[in-house]
Amino acid sequence: MANARIAIIGASLAGARAAAALREEGFDGEVLLIGAERQPPYNRPPLSKGYLRGQERFEDQLVNPAAYYAEHDIELRLGTRATAIDPSRKTIELEGGKHVGYDRLLVATGGRNRALSVPGADLDGIFQLRTVEDCDRIRAAAQTGRRAVVIGLGFIGSEVTASLRQLGVEVTAVEGNPVPLARVLGPEVGEVLAAIHRDQGVELVLEDSVAAFEGAGRVERVRTKKGRRLECDLVIAGIGIAPNSELLGAAGAAVDNGVLVDERCRTSLPDVYAAGDVANHLHPIFGRLRVEHWNNAFQQGRAAARSMLGREEPYDYLHSFWSDQYEHVIEYVGFAASWDRLVFRGRPESRKFLGFYLKEGIVRAAVGLDRGGDPEDPKGESELKLVAGLIRDRVPVEPAKLADDDVDLHHVAAAATR
Ligand SMILES: Cc1cc2nc3c(=O)[nH]c(=O)nc-3n(C[C@H](O)[C@H](O)[C@H](O)COP(=O)(O)OP(=O)(O)OC[C@H]3O[C@@H](n4cnc5c(N)ncnc54)[C@H](O)[C@@H]3O)c2cc1C
């Protein structure tokens, strides 16, 4: 590997983290980082939060300082889209027809917003949010717009709703489920989040969806399937992303809701790896899953780099993520696509609680609303860090002890592992 070239397609969090990890691990061959966006790799979370509200600067959101790549001999090709991969020749075709070779290749192409396929979706004033340019457009529209409709109350929709309210924009949010974030956090937690939005003056149009956007050139109203007509100056749709897996799919890699990778980030093609939002990975605890979390892209970028250098370690990061909405912080650890019991420590109505998602008596995941701390905090022992231990150990716990604030979580954890 000494004189080898490692190419990375996708210059965002997973790709940039992988490039840095290659150097940290002592790789001294060529590192080529190819990215379709014009900006050096940056963090997206502030785009629905502080940066959208104009409180944070773009320069402070870079994954590595701008000078880092040159200083570490990482060739950064920005504004360059890879259009094809030939795994037999080990070459990448770039937009414009140029080819570059690789010895090992990491694909970290992330995801793109799902298309809005309703009449009027091409009117001006309708936005989706993934890049800093999307965010700049929304920010500009929010400066003159008085009324916004947000479509979808997943994480992006919920955070954008909160930020727009904080900017003084009136918001109506349309969501197909009975509460926000129902699929990930369940109806009980979703009910609390719905109440928080309402308290902030948001009108929630639930169990409904968009039939059409109407306006003369620019969006003026949203018509819903149940017949509501929501007048507005701008619309932001947060309806989820699709993984950018076509490049690898066309090259013959196995693809199913993202690029399939094993526990060492390897795709089905020789010497080709994938990480971040695009990768559907095999996890030793959770099985096969694809997540769209900052912590995963950061950790898996590094894991893929180590794997490309021949380290034989499974990627077993215990997933976690956060979301900031108004003054509230949601922290989540583990992964639970389904559960048969949700146990609260602290009353949900108090808006300060932990929720444990159990299946067959075992904690699979936990959420904290303004409680539990950051499970990733290297200093200090947060409650969610203790819960992470419970999830990793996969031992049965007594729900009554989980619920009882007088029982130290240390003891629940210790009793469970005895
Ligand atoms: C507004 C917003 C807020 C978020 N907030 C949070 C949060 O609070 N907490 C949290 O845990 N997560 C959050 N996330 C999710 C987090 O940002 C993503 O999980 C993370 O960005 C994934 O990184 P990635 O490198 O895998 O992919 P991406 O960030 O999607 O980057 C992929 C890159 O690949 C490039 N690319 C794609 N195809 C090609 C090609 N053919 N050639 C060259 N380049 C290509 C793209 O242009 C892009 O730059 C948020 C995301 C958004 C959009």
The ligand as an SDF file (V2000), in Angstrom:
LIG
                    3D

 53 58  0  0  0  0  0  0  0  0999 V2000
  -30.0070   20.2990    7.4200 C   0  0  0  0  0  0  0  0  0  0  0  0
  -29.4380   19.0660    8.0560 C   0  0  0  0  0  0  0  0  0  0  0  0
  -29.3570   18.9730    9.4400 C   0  0  0  0  0  0  0  0  0  0  0  0
  -28.8570   17.8350   10.0530 C   0  0  0  0  0  0  0  0  0  0  0  0
  -28.8200   17.7720   11.4220 N   0  0  0  0  0  0  0  0  0  0  0  0
  -28.3570   16.6550   12.0220 C   0  0  0  0  0  0  0  0  0  0  0  0
  -28.3370   16.5570   13.4400 C   0  0  0  0  0  0  0  0  0  0  0  0
  -28.7390   17.4790   14.1670 O   0  0  0  0  0  0  0  0  0  0  0  0
  -27.8710   15.4060   14.0000 N   0  0  0  0  0  0  0  0  0  0  0  0
  -27.4260   14.3650   13.2440 C   0  0  0  0  0  0  0  0  0  0  0  0
  -27.0250   13.3260   13.7920 O   0  0  0  0  0  0  0  0  0  0  0  0
  -27.4230   14.4380   11.8850 N   0  0  0  0  0  0  0  0  0  0  0  0
  -27.8730   15.5520   11.2680 C   0  0  0  0  0  0  0  0  0  0  0  0
  -27.8840   15.6220    9.8980 N   0  0  0  0  0  0  0  0  0  0  0  0
  -27.4220   14.4630    9.0990 C   0  0  0  0  0  0  0  0  0  0  0  0
  -25.9280   14.5330    8.8060 C   0  0  0  0  0  0  0  0  0  0  0  0
  -25.5710   15.7980    8.3400 O   0  0  0  0  0  0  0  0  0  0  0  0
  -25.6000   13.4560    7.7470 C   0  0  0  0  0  0  0  0  0  0  0  0
  -25.7820   12.2080    8.3570 O   0  0  0  0  0  0  0  0  0  0  0  0
  -24.1940   13.5960    7.2050 C   0  0  0  0  0  0  0  0  0  0  0  0
  -24.0460   14.7780    6.4770 O   0  0  0  0  0  0  0  0  0  0  0  0
  -23.8440   12.4110    6.2900 C   0  0  0  0  0  0  0  0  0  0  0  0
  -22.5630   12.6010    5.7730 O   0  0  0  0  0  0  0  0  0  0  0  0
  -22.0700   11.8490    4.4730 P   0  0  0  0  0  0  0  0  0  0  0  0
  -20.6680   12.3100    4.2820 O   0  0  0  0  0  0  0  0  0  0  0  0
  -22.3440   10.4110    4.5840 O   0  0  0  0  0  0  0  0  0  0  0  0
  -23.0190   12.3520    3.2870 O   0  0  0  0  0  0  0  0  0  0  0  0
  -23.4080   13.7890    2.7520 P   0  0  0  0  0  0  0  0  0  0  0  0
  -23.2700   14.8070    3.8270 O   0  0  0  0  0  0  0  0  0  0  0  0
  -24.7250   13.6440    2.0770 O   0  0  0  0  0  0  0  0  0  0  0  0
  -22.3230   14.1170    1.6550 O   0  0  0  0  0  0  0  0  0  0  0  0
  -22.1810   13.4090    0.4660 C   0  0  0  0  0  0  0  0  0  0  0  0
  -21.3320   14.2430   -0.4660 C   0  0  0  0  0  0  0  0  0  0  0  0
  -21.0780   13.4920   -1.6350 O   0  0  0  0  0  0  0  0  0  0  0  0
  -21.2100   14.3250   -2.7610 C   0  0  0  0  0  0  0  0  0  0  0  0
  -21.4940   13.4920   -3.9330 N   0  0  0  0  0  0  0  0  0  0  0  0
  -22.6060   12.7570   -4.1960 C   0  0  0  0  0  0  0  0  0  0  0  0
  -22.4860   12.1210   -5.3720 N   0  0  0  0  0  0  0  0  0  0  0  0
  -21.2800   12.4620   -5.8740 C   0  0  0  0  0  0  0  0  0  0  0  0
  -20.5780   12.1230   -7.0640 C   0  0  0  0  0  0  0  0  0  0  0  0
  -21.1040   11.3100   -7.9600 N   0  0  0  0  0  0  0  0  0  0  0  0
  -19.3610   12.6670   -7.2570 N   0  0  0  0  0  0  0  0  0  0  0  0
  -18.7980   13.4970   -6.3490 C   0  0  0  0  0  0  0  0  0  0  0  0
  -19.4180   13.8530   -5.1990 N   0  0  0  0  0  0  0  0  0  0  0  0
  -20.6340   13.3380   -4.9690 C   0  0  0  0  0  0  0  0  0  0  0  0
  -22.3510   15.2440   -2.3720 C   0  0  0  0  0  0  0  0  0  0  0  0
  -22.3630   16.4070   -3.1680 O   0  0  0  0  0  0  0  0  0  0  0  0
  -22.0240   15.5200   -0.9190 C   0  0  0  0  0  0  0  0  0  0  0  0
  -21.1470   16.5970   -0.7950 O   0  0  0  0  0  0  0  0  0  0  0  0
  -28.3960   16.7600    9.2520 C   0  0  0  0  0  0  0  0  0  0  0  0
  -28.4810   16.8410    7.8480 C   0  0  0  0  0  0  0  0  0  0  0  0
  -28.9810   17.9810    7.2640 C   0  0  0  0  0  0  0  0  0  0  0  0
  -29.0800   18.0640    5.7590 C   0  0  0  0  0  0  0  0  0  0  0  0
  1  2  1  0
  2  3  1  0
  2 52  2  0
  3  4  2  0
  4  5  1  0
  4 50  1  0
  5  6  2  0
  6  7  1  0
  6 13  1  0
  7  8  2  0
  7  9  1  0
  9 10  1  0
 10 11  2  0
 10 12  1  0
 12 13  2  0
 13 14  1  0
 14 15  1  0
 14 50  1  0
 15 16  1  0
 16 17  1  0
 16 18  1  0
 18 19  1  0
 18 20  1  0
 20 21  1  0
 20 22  1  0
 22 23  1  0
 23 24  1  0
 24 25  2  0
 24 26  1  0
 24 27  1  0
 27 28  1  0
 28 29  2  0
 28 30  1  0
 28 31  1  0
 31 32  1  0
 32 33  1  0
 33 34  1  0
 33 48  1  0
 34 35  1  0
 35 36  1  0
 35 46  1  0
 36 37  1  0
 36 45  1  0
 37 38  2  0
 38 39  1  0
 39 40  1  0
 39 45  2  0
 40 41  1  0
 40 42  2  0
 42 43  1  0
 43 44  2  0
 44 45  1  0
 46 47  1  0
 46 48  1  0
 48 49  1  0
 50 51  2  0
 51 52  1  0
 52 53  1  0
M  END
$$$$
